[in-house]
Every structure is written in C-alpha cells, then in structure tokens.
Amino acid sequence: MNNYRSHTCGELSKENIGKKVIISGWLNKKRDHGKLLFLDIRDNYGITQCVIDNDHKDFSVAEAIKLESVIKISGQVIKRSDDTINKNIKTGIIEIQIEDITILNECITLPFQVAQEDDAPEDIRLNFRYLDLRKERLKKNILLRSEVINFIRKRMIEQGFYEIQTPILSASSPEGARDYLVPSRIHHGKFYALPQAPQIFKQLLMVAGFDKYFQIAPCFRDEDARADRSPGEFYQLDFEMSFVEQDDIFNEIEPLMYDLFKTYTDLEVSPYPFKRITYAESLEKFGTDKPDLRNPLYINDITNCFEDSGFKIFEENIKRGHVIKSIKLPESSNQPRAWFDKMNDWARKNNQKGLGYIVFEEGEFKGPIAKNMKKKNLEKIMEITDINDGDSIFFISNHQNEANIFASQVREKLCDEKKLRKTSKFEFCWIIDYPMFEINKESGKIDFSHNPFSMPQGGLNSLNNDDPLKILAWQFDIVCNGVELSSGAIRNHKTDIMSKAFEIAGYSNNDLKKRFGGLYKAFQYGAPPHGGCAPGIDRIVMLLANEINLREIVPFPMNQQAEDLMLGAPNSIDEKHLKELQLMIREKEKDEKN
C-alpha cells in the first residue's frame, strides 16, 4: 500500500466488504441520483463504482469534478443491493462509500468522449492518441499486442532460438521499398538507412555460425499507408535457421501460429500442417496470392469454352488476347433480375465493361449469353464448373493479369452478397513456388519477382539452362484469412548462383558487389544453407483483435500521410542543426502546370 492506492480498480470483491481502502484513477462516468452521486473510477485494471451522499462535506467537490480527471478515493467497501449488482465488471458486487476525495489532476474539456466509443475523426483521435488509448477497445488491443509478443518470445526461446538484436543504423539497401535515411554528422554527404528488415544481418548471423536466430524486429519503410500496412515502421517476428529446407521452416512456425491463435481467440483455427497452394494454382483458383480460404467460391479458366461458341463478344476478346474466367455462385438463380443488374453496375463502377452471367434452371442454361451460345460449348461449361440446378455463373473477360485481379474482387463480392464466408475461423495456408523472375512492366526487362536473395529451384543448373520466366524459387508466403502475414525463403547462399541470378535480372557482378557487397563477401567465407521467415506482429494482432486497420492495434501510429499529429513529426530542423549536418533545404519545385 502506498499513499495513492491500497487496491486497483479491478481488484475489490466481496472479500473486501467492510474494509477501508484507497483507490486512484480516472473519473470514467458520473451519475447524479439526487441525494446520491455515483462516480465510476477507472484504471488499467478495471472500474470501481463509488458513492457519496449529498450531506457529505465533499459532495460539491464531487459534483464539480470533470470526466477524465485523476482522483483519489478513500472509503469503506460495501455490498451493492441485489438489484444494482453489475455482472459486466469484476467489481460489480461491491462499491466504495466515499469518505474522502482528492483531485490529483483535473482534466480540461475533452476533444471527444473517452468513456464510450464515438465517431471522432481520425485526425482528432491521433492528435489526442493518449486519450484515444484510454478507451476500452483500444486498451484491450494494446494489451493483447503485449501478450502476443510475450507469447512469441517465450515460444521461440523454448524452440531453441537465440534472441539477437541487429543494428538500426545501417547502409541503404534496395529491398523493394524506399529507405528512411539518416544524415551523418561526421561523414559529410553520407547517410545511414533505417533497416527495411534485418535481412542481410540475419543471413550474416548464419554465416557467423548462430544456428537459430530470432528477434521482434522493428522495420522501417517509406511507403504509402494501407489498412494492413502502416507508414513508417512496423514489427515482425524475424527468424533464420541454418542447415534447413523449406519443410523445416514450416515445422517451426506452424505450431507456434496455431497455438498463438488458439490461445488468444475462441474461433476455430485450421490445424497444421497448413494447406500448401502453389503460386500458379492460387492465381488460377482465387485470382490472388493472398486467398481468403473462408470463401468457398473458386475461379475457373473457361477460355476454350468460348472459342467458336457463337457468343461473338467473347470470341473477339479471345482474339485480342483475353482470357475468360468464371465463378459459380450456388443457389442464386432465383435472385431477381434487379440483383444481377446491380452486380453489373458494380462492375462498371470498378472500371469494367460489365459482368456477364448465365443461370442454370431445370437442366437448362438461361440468360442473354446462353441464348447466343452453341450447345456443345454450354456442355463444356457445365463439365468444368460442375454446375447444378439453381446455380449461376459469372464471367470475367480481360487480359490474364487484369482478369485475375478483377476475378478476385468478384469472388469476394459474391461471397459477401450471399454471406458465404465462414467468419468463425482462422484459415491458414502457405503460398509456395513463387516465380524467381518476372517481366518488369515499366522497363519490359526481366526482374526479380519477389526476393533477390531466394534460392532458385534447380540451383545454378536452372539459371544456366531454363527459361528464366519458368524458374521457380524456394520462396513462400503464409496467409491467413486473405491477409499476408509473412514472406520467407530458402536463401541463396552461394556466390556463383547469386551472381548468375543477378546477371539474369540485368545486374553486373560489380552492381551486385556494390549493392550487397557485405553479404557477397561473407558468402565467400563459408555460408551454410539457410532460410527463414518473418511474420508481421502488427497483422497478427490485427487479426486476433478483429480489427480491419493496423492503426487500431498500434499505440502511436502515423496517419495516412506518414505524420505524427500528436508530436508534430516530421518537423523542421533549425539552421544550426542543418549546418552541423552540412545540409541545405531546397525549396520544393512547383508543378509546371501551376
């Protein structure tokens, strides 16, 4: 016991009835019942109801206290009457009869309500984030985040991993996003970079002989915000292992993820081993490499069904290089025409020409498209889609990549329209066999499709002899409910393979040494086969907390413009500091149109 409290606001129970206690916290709510005034006091651990009658010397003081003021209450614990017991809080069977009130710190007028959820604009919430965090939902999210990190750390240590911290100030390294740069005061004109990930350092740890490494790693990327991506910084469970193959990595992370989700949710969790879906299959069936497997709908490529079909629009599209994708929606043919028109309008709003469809009723295809098609082609569709009476089929026509993207959107839209998604489950899967290379849309040249440090399947032999666009990598992602939690890979640990891979992607050996010289040099001194993965902590917590935006599970997030509204970052630097760094701020060039 100290001067501020003998108990927390979530601690008192019937065992404390009759005892004198002291609690401190924030005034959560105040209710005036005429002769009685009820004060709900809140701290990190819960809420305790306190009561004071109107003839008490401090009654006027209690009346005047503003919500969210910090106060100390001294008094006796008494039992509530049976009709006033609150079963929704831990202390609901008791209350404190106030003997003394001390205002520790008075609150001014609040910018928004704290004791209840409200619709305060996000910029206001972020400006007063410390008040936002007092809300029960957000507080639970942050405490959940702490528990998740503790769970992960304990499990990784139990599984034989060593927690090792890697540098925050490092060299700039192109890893797919923009670096955050830090100017050096000592070395004029040179910059450190905040790490996008500990990628190179953890590989160097494997070279150094540390067999199993992990850390809860901060990562920094100067990229635009999304609901599932915070601007600025994020945290990941970063781990790496030596002398392993792909299955070894899966065997380490699958039990951890399963037990983690089973511990912190009551929902069903898909058992391990998790489903494995090739990248090619995922695009074919789901239109994306981040499939939500709670959605039972599938995509079929039925391009050949429309060749010489009689339906001229799709026939002409195919000649222009289009593919035709289909999605069967069970038990939907009885929907009114207005619903199908609504779906067509939705497609147009998404910059599509429309969304074609047919229905299957009483053993016959019906609809405008079906009327213009040959019987044999309709029979092909029936065979591929396994359509039944009462089903509908929707069609997407576009070039391969665009068709996949929109088909994925249609799949999700139809699922939501019919409420088919199994929302009571966390469905994990691995996406494996990513292509090593792809054609860069901007340059038209071959480039790495995912991670340049991945080992190509087939090693040097594949790089020397196979079509680069057909080479697969030992690269994988773990996905849960349509959210990518992590990328990982078996690493390329041999300099000859690394040199050849970068050569195919248009980099000379000098380019390789300049960009990744530290890693290249280290690999010449005996690098073991190694691989790893890095599940995102933020995204894991977002799923467990059933939130759709990362800002709801991060204590002090930036806004979508990468600004800290609370502390005013980024901010200007005074001239003296700029001179120390030998920097000069140039005026931003105006748009030529202006």
BAMAR-249747 format. One line per 10 residues: their letters; for each residue x, y, z of C-alpha. Coordinates in nm, 3 decimals, padded with zeros to 5 digits, always signed. Example, Ala and Ser with C-alpha at 12.3 -4.5 7.8 and 13.67 -1.06 7.14 Angstrom:
BEGIN
as = +01.230 -00.450 +00.780 | +01.367 -00.106 +00.714
END
This chain:
BEGIN
mnnyrshtcg = +00.000 +00.000 +00.000 | +00.115 +00.349 -00.081 | -00.037 +00.695 -00.049 | -00.231 +00.657 -00.375 | -00.389 +00.314 -00.353 | -00.430 +00.006 -00.145 | -00.606 -00.171 -00.430 | -00.654 -00.133 -00.804 | -00.989 -00.051 -00.958 | -01.030 -00.406 -01.079
elskenigkk = -00.935 -00.585 -00.761 | -01.206 -00.537 -00.497 | -01.456 -00.815 -00.430 | -01.695 -00.936 -00.161 | -01.392 -01.043 +00.048 | -01.310 -00.674 +00.093 | -01.654 -00.574 +00.227 | -01.621 -00.372 +00.548 | -01.258 -00.276 +00.487 | -01.113 +00.074 +00.443
viisgwlnkk = -00.944 +00.112 +00.104 | -00.780 +00.368 -00.121 | -00.811 +00.367 -00.499 | -00.687 +00.611 -00.762 | -00.771 +00.652 -01.126 | -00.963 +00.846 -01.386 | -01.324 +00.958 -01.345 | -01.491 +00.742 -01.609 | -01.858 +00.829 -01.551 | -02.067 +01.031 -01.311
rdhgkllfld = -02.435 +00.975 -01.235 | -02.645 +01.207 -01.019 | -02.938 +01.035 -00.846 | -03.045 +01.338 -00.644 | -02.937 +01.256 -00.292 | -02.667 +01.020 -00.416 | -02.383 +01.076 -00.662 | -02.214 +00.776 -00.824 | -01.857 +00.800 -00.952 | -01.702 +00.527 -01.167
irdnygitqc = -01.324 +00.527 -01.119 | -01.111 +00.357 -01.388 | -00.750 +00.246 -01.400 | -00.559 -00.006 -01.609 | -00.715 -00.299 -01.424 | -01.085 -00.217 -01.422 | -01.363 +00.006 -01.290 | -01.493 +00.054 -00.935 | -01.817 +00.230 -00.852 | -01.802 +00.483 -00.567
vidndhkdfs = -02.094 +00.659 -00.400 | -02.127 +00.981 -00.198 | -02.443 +01.126 -00.044 | -02.546 +01.491 -00.063 | -02.478 +01.573 +00.302 | -02.111 +01.478 +00.270 | -01.862 +01.763 +00.309 | -01.704 +01.682 -00.029 | -02.033 +01.642 -00.222 | -01.995 +01.975 -00.405
vaeaiklesv = -01.636 +01.883 -00.490 | -01.753 +01.551 -00.636 | -02.028 +01.726 -00.834 | -01.778 +01.964 -00.993 | -01.514 +01.709 -01.096 | -01.482 +01.683 -01.474 | -01.472 +01.349 -01.651 | -01.122 +01.203 -01.701 | -00.980 +01.394 -01.406 | -00.738 +01.189 -01.196
ikisgqvikr = -00.873 +01.143 -00.843 | -00.803 +00.950 -00.523 | -01.089 +00.796 -00.327 | -01.073 +00.677 +00.033 | -01.364 +00.491 +00.186 | -01.526 +00.171 +00.301 | -01.615 -00.121 +00.076 | -01.986 -00.203 +00.096 | -02.205 -00.460 -00.077 | -02.435 -00.339 -00.351
sddtinknik = -02.804 -00.411 -00.322 | -02.909 -00.718 -00.522 | -03.090 -00.509 -00.782 | -02.783 -00.290 -00.852 | -02.519 -00.564 -00.894 | -02.331 -00.518 -01.223 | -02.231 -00.855 -01.369 | -02.043 -00.689 -01.656 | -01.748 -00.577 -01.443 | -01.526 -00.769 -01.199
tgiieiqied = -01.606 -00.535 -00.911 | -01.980 -00.531 -00.982 | -02.087 -00.683 -00.648 | -01.937 -00.401 -00.436 | -01.896 -00.024 -00.423 | -01.700 +00.222 -00.211 | -01.874 +00.452 +00.032 | -01.666 +00.767 -00.015 | -01.506 +00.919 +00.293 | -01.253 +01.144 +00.123
itilnecitl = -01.188 +01.273 -00.231 | -00.859 +01.418 -00.355 | -00.822 +01.566 -00.703 | -00.476 +01.459 -00.821 | -00.502 +01.626 -01.162 | -00.803 +01.795 -01.315 | -00.897 +01.740 -01.679 | -00.991 +02.025 -01.910 | -01.268 +01.999 -02.170 | -01.229 +01.676 -02.369
pfqvaqedda = -01.198 +01.684 -02.751 | -01.410 +01.366 -02.769 | -01.581 +01.117 -02.541 | -01.349 +00.868 -02.374 | -01.585 +00.651 -02.170 | -01.771 +00.541 -02.483 | -01.698 +00.475 -02.849 | -01.777 +00.772 -03.068 | -01.729 +00.885 -03.427 | -01.447 +01.131 -03.368
pedirlnfry = -01.250 +01.198 -03.689 | -00.927 +01.006 -03.717 | -00.709 +01.318 -03.719 | -00.859 +01.424 -03.384 | -00.811 +01.077 -03.240 | -00.446 +01.065 -03.349 | -00.380 +01.418 -03.225 | -00.502 +01.311 -02.881 | -00.388 +00.949 -02.902 | -00.323 +00.928 -02.526
ldlrkerlkk = -00.694 +00.994 -02.473 | -00.791 +00.754 -02.751 | -00.590 +00.482 -02.579 | -00.799 +00.520 -02.264 | -01.093 +00.368 -02.450 | -01.159 +00.010 -02.354 | -01.135 -00.134 -02.706 | -00.801 +00.024 -02.788 | -00.658 -00.052 -02.446 | -00.750 -00.419 -02.491
nillrsevin = -00.583 -00.417 -02.834 | -00.255 -00.278 -02.698 | -00.253 -00.519 -02.404 | -00.326 -00.803 -02.646 | -00.029 -00.691 -02.852 | +00.193 -00.710 -02.544 | +00.069 -01.059 -02.460 | +00.118 -01.181 -02.817 | +00.478 -01.058 -02.824 | +00.549 -01.222 -02.488
firkrmieqg = +00.393 -01.548 -02.611 | +00.601 -01.547 -02.927 | +00.924 -01.463 -02.747 | +00.874 -01.742 -02.494 | +00.793 -01.998 -02.764 | +01.088 -01.909 -02.982 | +01.327 -01.945 -02.688 | +01.166 -02.280 -02.599 | +01.221 -02.391 -02.960 | +01.594 -02.325 -02.929
fyeiqtpils = +01.619 -01.984 -03.094 | +01.853 -01.713 -02.965 | +01.725 -01.356 -02.948 | +01.984 -01.132 -03.109 | +01.941 -00.761 -03.186 | +02.065 -00.629 -03.518 | +02.160 -00.266 -03.599 | +01.908 +00.012 -03.652 | +02.156 +00.241 -03.827 | +02.276 +00.062 -04.136
asspegardy = +02.358 +00.103 -04.504 | +02.096 +00.177 -04.766 | +01.993 -00.142 -04.942 | +01.725 -00.177 -05.211 | +01.469 -00.425 -05.071 | +01.151 -00.324 -05.252 | +01.060 -00.001 -05.071 | +01.214 +00.339 -05.007 | +01.461 +00.373 -04.725 | +01.437 +00.619 -04.440
lvpsrihhgk = +01.771 +00.798 -04.446 | +01.964 +00.947 -04.154 | +02.238 +01.201 -04.240 | +02.581 +01.150 -04.084 | +02.729 +01.448 -03.899 | +03.080 +01.304 -03.907 | +03.086 +01.176 -04.265 | +02.986 +01.464 -04.489 | +02.738 +01.380 -04.763 | +02.680 +01.025 -04.641
fyalpqapqi = +02.372 +00.868 -04.490 | +02.268 +00.579 -04.273 | +01.948 +00.396 -04.354 | +01.694 +00.255 -04.113 | +01.652 -00.116 -04.191 | +01.357 -00.222 -04.404 | +01.417 -00.562 -04.245 | +01.713 -00.732 -04.076 | +01.750 -00.943 -04.391 | +02.123 -00.909 -04.452
fkqllmvagf = +02.220 -00.909 -04.085 | +02.031 -01.229 -04.008 | +02.195 -01.401 -04.303 | +02.532 -01.281 -04.176 | +02.448 -01.433 -03.837 | +02.405 -01.766 -04.013 | +02.746 -01.721 -04.175 | +02.881 -01.647 -03.826 | +02.752 -01.982 -03.704 | +02.447 -01.886 -03.496
dkyfqiapcf = +02.219 -02.172 -03.588 | +01.876 -02.036 -03.486 | +01.821 -01.658 -03.459 | +01.512 -01.452 -03.385 | +01.410 -01.105 -03.275 | +01.096 -00.894 -03.251 | +01.237 -00.663 -03.512 | +01.142 -00.304 -03.591 | +01.133 -00.239 -03.965 | +01.119 +00.094 -04.143
rdedaradrs = +00.982 +00.155 -04.491 | +00.897 +00.483 -04.654 | +00.582 +00.364 -04.828 | +00.221 +00.471 -04.854 | -00.028 +00.368 -04.588 | -00.294 +00.100 -04.635 | -00.537 -00.061 -04.396 | -00.295 -00.353 -04.349 | +00.027 -00.151 -04.378 | +00.141 +00.129 -04.152
pgefyqldfe = +00.360 +00.406 -04.291 | +00.694 +00.446 -04.122 | +00.752 +00.145 -03.903 | +00.621 -00.197 -03.816 | +00.734 -00.502 -03.620 | +00.788 -00.860 -03.729 | +00.893 -01.190 -03.579 | +01.218 -01.222 -03.770 | +01.388 -01.561 -03.762 | +01.651 -01.753 -03.955
msfveqddif = +01.786 -02.110 -03.937 | +02.089 -02.289 -04.079 | +02.105 -02.628 -04.250 | +01.734 -02.634 -04.320 | +01.494 -02.697 -04.605 | +01.153 -02.544 -04.662 | +00.968 -02.804 -04.453 | +01.190 -02.733 -04.153 | +01.081 -02.369 -04.152 | +00.716 -02.469 -04.183
neieplmydl = +00.753 -02.714 -03.895 | +00.887 -02.439 -03.669 | +00.628 -02.172 -03.739 | +00.307 -02.374 -03.787 | +00.271 -02.498 -03.426 | +00.357 -02.152 -03.296 | +00.092 -01.982 -03.510 | -00.168 -02.246 -03.430 | -00.111 -02.229 -03.054 | -00.093 -01.848 -03.061
fktytdlevs = -00.430 -01.816 -03.232 | -00.588 -02.089 -03.019 | -00.468 -01.907 -02.705 | -00.600 -01.562 -02.792 | -00.923 -01.640 -02.975 | -01.226 -01.863 -02.933 | -01.258 -01.908 -03.308 | -01.170 -02.225 -03.494 | -00.811 -02.238 -03.622 | -00.710 -02.455 -03.916
pypfkritya = -00.490 -02.739 -03.789 | -00.135 -02.786 -03.907 | +00.016 -02.882 -04.139 | -00.137 -02.583 -04.316 | -00.259 -02.615 -04.673 | +00.005 -02.560 -04.939 | -00.100 -02.388 -05.258 | +00.135 -02.309 -05.543 | +00.153 -01.953 -05.662 | +00.022 -02.057 -06.005
eslekfgtdk = -00.269 -02.251 -05.854 | -00.357 -01.962 -05.624 | -00.382 -01.718 -05.914 | -00.582 -01.971 -06.113 | -00.835 -02.057 -05.839 | -00.850 -01.732 -05.640 | -00.707 -01.460 -05.865 | -00.458 -01.358 -05.596 | -00.165 -01.491 -05.395 | -00.343 -01.383 -05.074
pdlrnplyin = -00.655 -01.601 -05.085 | -00.918 -01.598 -04.814 | -00.997 -01.969 -04.786 | -01.304 -01.898 -04.574 | -01.463 -01.802 -04.906 | -01.580 -02.130 -05.070 | -01.600 -01.989 -05.425 | -01.346 -02.077 -05.693 | -01.240 -01.928 -06.024 | -01.221 -02.138 -06.340
ditncfedsg = -01.049 -02.054 -06.667 | -01.306 -02.139 -06.935 | -01.148 -01.955 -07.227 | -01.169 -02.262 -07.451 | -01.544 -02.286 -07.384 | -01.598 -01.963 -07.575 | -01.385 -02.041 -07.877 | -01.624 -02.089 -08.172 | -01.910 -02.062 -07.923 | -02.144 -01.828 -08.107
fkifeenikr = -02.103 -01.556 -07.844 | -01.925 -01.302 -08.060 | -01.818 -01.058 -07.786 | -01.606 -01.315 -07.602 | -01.484 -01.469 -07.928 | -01.346 -01.131 -08.034 | -01.200 -01.071 -07.688 | -01.013 -01.401 -07.707 | -00.866 -01.299 -08.043 | -00.735 -00.982 -07.869
ghviksiklp = -00.556 -01.192 -07.609 | -00.825 -01.202 -07.342 | -00.894 -01.497 -07.114 | -01.240 -01.581 -06.984 | -01.275 -01.653 -06.612 | -01.586 -01.791 -06.445 | -01.715 -01.807 -06.089 | -02.002 -02.036 -05.995 | -02.240 -01.900 -05.733 | -02.454 -02.179 -05.585
essnqprawf = -02.826 -02.139 -05.526 | -02.850 -01.794 -05.680 | -03.054 -01.834 -05.997 | -03.368 -01.728 -05.810 | -03.228 -01.382 -05.749 | -03.438 -01.110 -05.918 | -03.312 -00.952 -06.238 | -03.250 -00.632 -06.041 | -02.984 -00.810 -05.836 | -02.793 -00.922 -06.145
dkmndwarkn = -02.822 -00.567 -06.280 | -02.680 -00.441 -05.952 | -02.379 -00.668 -05.990 | -02.332 -00.541 -06.345 | -02.343 -00.181 -06.224 | -02.091 -00.263 -05.951 | -01.853 -00.399 -06.215 | -01.884 -00.080 -06.421 | -01.809 +00.130 -06.114 | -01.489 -00.074 -06.084
nqkglgyivf = -01.381 +00.032 -06.434 | -01.503 -00.286 -06.603 | -01.727 -00.308 -06.909 | -01.968 -00.523 -06.713 | -02.017 -00.862 -06.552 | -02.172 -01.128 -06.773 | -02.370 -01.418 -06.630 | -02.583 -01.721 -06.704 | -02.819 -01.917 -06.479 | -02.894 -02.288 -06.476
eegefkgpia = -03.251 -02.391 -06.403 | -03.444 -02.711 -06.475 | -03.150 -02.854 -06.666 | -03.112 -02.554 -06.898 | -02.884 -02.254 -06.925 | -03.070 -01.924 -06.936 | -02.979 -01.563 -06.989 | -02.862 -01.338 -07.275 | -02.521 -01.504 -07.307 | -02.663 -01.858 -07.307
knmkkknlek = -02.910 -01.771 -07.583 | -02.621 -01.691 -07.817 | -02.407 -01.995 -07.743 | -02.382 -02.337 -07.905 | -02.499 -02.637 -07.705 | -02.160 -02.809 -07.712 | -01.992 -02.504 -07.558 | -02.252 -02.483 -07.285 | -02.192 -02.851 -07.211 | -01.818 -02.775 -07.173
imeitdindg = -01.903 -02.504 -06.920 | -02.125 -02.748 -06.732 | -01.844 -03.003 -06.716 | -01.574 -02.760 -06.597 | -01.785 -02.571 -06.343 | -01.988 -02.867 -06.213 | -02.298 -02.651 -06.219 | -02.623 -02.766 -06.058 | -02.984 -02.657 -06.082 | -03.029 -02.321 -05.914
dsiffisnhq = -02.669 -02.205 -05.968 | -02.541 -01.902 -06.157 | -02.210 -01.842 -06.332 | -02.044 -01.503 -06.365 | -01.788 -01.426 -06.635 | -01.481 -01.201 -06.642 | -01.308 -01.118 -06.969 | -00.973 -00.938 -06.982 | -00.601 -00.990 -07.025 | -00.460 -01.252 -06.787
neanifasqv = -00.331 -01.027 -06.510 | -00.626 -00.787 -06.516 | -00.869 -01.081 -06.532 | -00.711 -01.237 -06.223 | -00.733 -00.912 -06.028 | -01.098 -00.847 -06.111 | -01.199 -01.213 -06.074 | -01.057 -01.200 -05.722 | -01.272 -00.894 -05.649 | -01.581 -01.060 -05.797
reklcdekkl = -01.517 -01.372 -05.589 | -01.510 -01.165 -05.270 | -01.812 -00.958 -05.372 | -02.026 -01.263 -05.448 | -01.919 -01.425 -05.124 | -02.028 -01.120 -04.927 | -02.353 -01.085 -05.121 | -02.455 -01.438 -05.031 | -02.291 -01.434 -04.686 | -02.091 -01.747 -04.760
rktskfefcw = -01.776 -01.662 -04.567 | -01.705 -01.874 -04.259 | -01.629 -01.584 -04.024 | -01.581 -01.807 -03.720 | -01.248 -01.946 -03.839 | -00.886 -01.854 -03.898 | -00.783 -02.034 -04.216 | -00.407 -02.056 -04.276 | -00.228 -02.158 -04.590 | +00.115 -02.142 -04.750
iidypmfein = +00.164 -01.999 -05.095 | +00.469 -02.173 -05.239 | +00.670 -02.198 -05.561 | +00.685 -01.830 -05.647 | +00.842 -01.747 -05.983 | +01.202 -01.635 -05.949 | +01.171 -01.372 -06.222 | +00.907 -01.166 -06.397 | +00.885 -00.901 -06.667 | +00.912 -00.552 -06.523
kesgkidfsh = +00.607 -00.361 -06.652 | +00.794 -00.031 -06.673 | +01.118 -00.145 -06.834 | +00.992 -00.454 -07.016 | +01.300 -00.640 -06.889 | +01.344 -00.943 -06.667 | +01.350 -00.859 -06.296 | +01.322 -01.040 -05.965 | +00.959 -01.114 -05.892 | +00.987 -01.133 -05.514
npfsmpqggl = +01.309 -01.155 -05.316 | +01.651 -01.146 -05.486 | +01.805 -01.346 -05.201 | +01.591 -01.657 -05.261 | +01.742 -01.981 -05.386 | +01.617 -02.082 -05.732 | +01.476 -02.432 -05.753 | +01.727 -02.631 -05.953 | +02.011 -02.403 -05.847 | +02.274 -02.295 -06.096
nslnnddplk = +02.166 -02.556 -06.349 | +01.821 -02.395 -06.384 | +01.969 -02.048 -06.413 | +02.204 -02.162 -06.689 | +01.963 -02.374 -06.890 | +01.597 -02.290 -06.825 | +01.366 -02.012 -06.939 | +01.405 -01.751 -06.661 | +01.031 -01.689 -06.651 | +00.969 -02.057 -06.577
ilawqfdivc = +01.221 -02.085 -06.293 | +01.061 -02.121 -05.951 | +01.215 -02.004 -05.623 | +01.220 -02.159 -05.279 | +01.003 -01.866 -05.179 | +00.683 -01.878 -04.975 | +00.422 -01.666 -04.802 | +00.199 -01.753 -04.510 | -00.156 -01.621 -04.549 | -00.445 -01.613 -04.302
ngvelssgai = -00.799 -01.505 -04.396 | -00.676 -01.318 -04.700 | -00.400 -01.133 -04.512 | -00.036 -01.195 -04.596 | +00.137 -01.247 -04.261 | +00.484 -01.321 -04.383 | +00.723 -01.384 -04.665 | +01.007 -01.628 -04.633 | +01.254 -01.828 -04.834 | +01.538 -02.070 -04.851
rnhktdimsk = +01.822 -01.827 -04.917 | +02.070 -01.822 -05.199 | +02.391 -01.888 -05.005 | +02.637 -01.941 -05.294 | +02.810 -01.657 -05.476 | +02.809 -01.824 -05.816 | +02.433 -01.876 -05.803 | +02.385 -01.524 -05.670 | +02.596 -01.373 -05.950 | +02.406 -01.564 -06.218
afeiagysnn = +02.065 -01.471 -06.073 | +02.155 -01.103 -06.066 | +02.301 -01.129 -06.417 | +01.966 -01.257 -06.547 | +01.796 -00.962 -06.375 | +02.027 -00.722 -06.557 | +02.287 -00.655 -06.287 | +02.658 -00.690 -06.343 | +02.882 -00.851 -06.086 | +03.007 -00.502 -06.000
dlkkrfggly = +02.646 -00.393 -05.939 | +02.596 -00.692 -05.711 | +02.911 -00.620 -05.512 | +02.824 -00.251 -05.486 | +02.469 -00.311 -05.362 | +02.524 -00.618 -05.147 | +02.900 -00.627 -05.108 | +02.895 -00.719 -04.740 | +02.678 -01.024 -04.798 | +02.863 -01.129 -05.115
kafqygapph = +03.198 -01.105 -04.937 | +03.074 -01.302 -04.636 | +02.940 -01.584 -04.853 | +03.294 -01.642 -04.982 | +03.398 -01.749 -04.634 | +03.167 -02.044 -04.598 | +02.794 -01.971 -04.582 | +02.573 -02.258 -04.470 | +02.242 -02.340 -04.640 | +01.987 -02.133 -04.453
ggcapgidri = +01.638 -01.991 -04.464 | +01.383 -01.807 -04.261 | +01.060 -01.619 -04.235 | +00.922 -01.302 -04.075 | +00.553 -01.299 -03.971 | +00.423 -00.949 -03.914 | +00.337 -00.881 -03.549 | +00.103 -00.596 -03.638 | -00.101 -00.802 -03.881 | -00.122 -01.096 -03.640
vmllaneinl = -00.261 -00.870 -03.367 | -00.497 -00.704 -03.615 | -00.649 -01.043 -03.696 | -00.672 -01.152 -03.334 | -00.832 -00.822 -03.231 | -01.078 -00.844 -03.523 | -00.974 -00.503 -03.650 | -00.957 -00.401 -04.015 | -00.698 -00.124 -03.973 | -00.349 -00.151 -03.829
reivpfpmnq = -00.380 +00.189 -03.662 | -00.622 +00.032 -03.415 | -00.359 -00.203 -03.272 | -00.052 +00.025 -03.274 | -00.004 +00.252 -02.969 | +00.113 +00.562 -03.156 | +00.056 +00.525 -03.530 | +00.109 +00.781 -03.802 | -00.174 +00.896 -04.023 | -00.205 +00.807 -04.391
qaedlmlgap = +00.028 +01.093 -04.481 | +00.301 +00.949 -04.256 | +00.256 +01.225 -03.997 | +00.260 +01.203 -03.620 | -00.013 +01.455 -03.542 | +00.045 +01.427 -03.168 | +00.414 +01.524 -03.163 | +00.426 +01.702 -03.497 | +00.662 +01.471 -03.683 | +00.814 +01.508 -03.930
nsidekhlke = +00.920 +01.857 -03.826 | +01.160 +02.122 -03.948 | +01.518 +02.132 -03.824 | +01.678 +02.456 -03.715 | +01.956 +02.612 -03.920 | +02.226 +02.529 -03.663 | +02.148 +02.158 -03.682 | +02.141 +02.167 -04.061 | +02.485 +02.330 -04.067 | +02.623 +02.058 -03.836
lqlmirekek = +02.497 +01.801 -04.086 | +02.614 +02.014 -04.379 | +02.267 +02.003 -04.531 | +02.063 +02.264 -04.712 | +01.688 +02.255 -04.770 | +01.585 +02.330 -05.127 | +01.251 +02.488 -05.199 | +01.009 +02.233 -05.343 | +00.976 +02.287 -05.716 | +00.631 +02.397 -05.823
dekn = +00.430 +02.183 -06.060 | +00.487 +02.303 -06.415 | +00.111 +02.319 -06.468 | +00.088 +02.579 -06.193
END
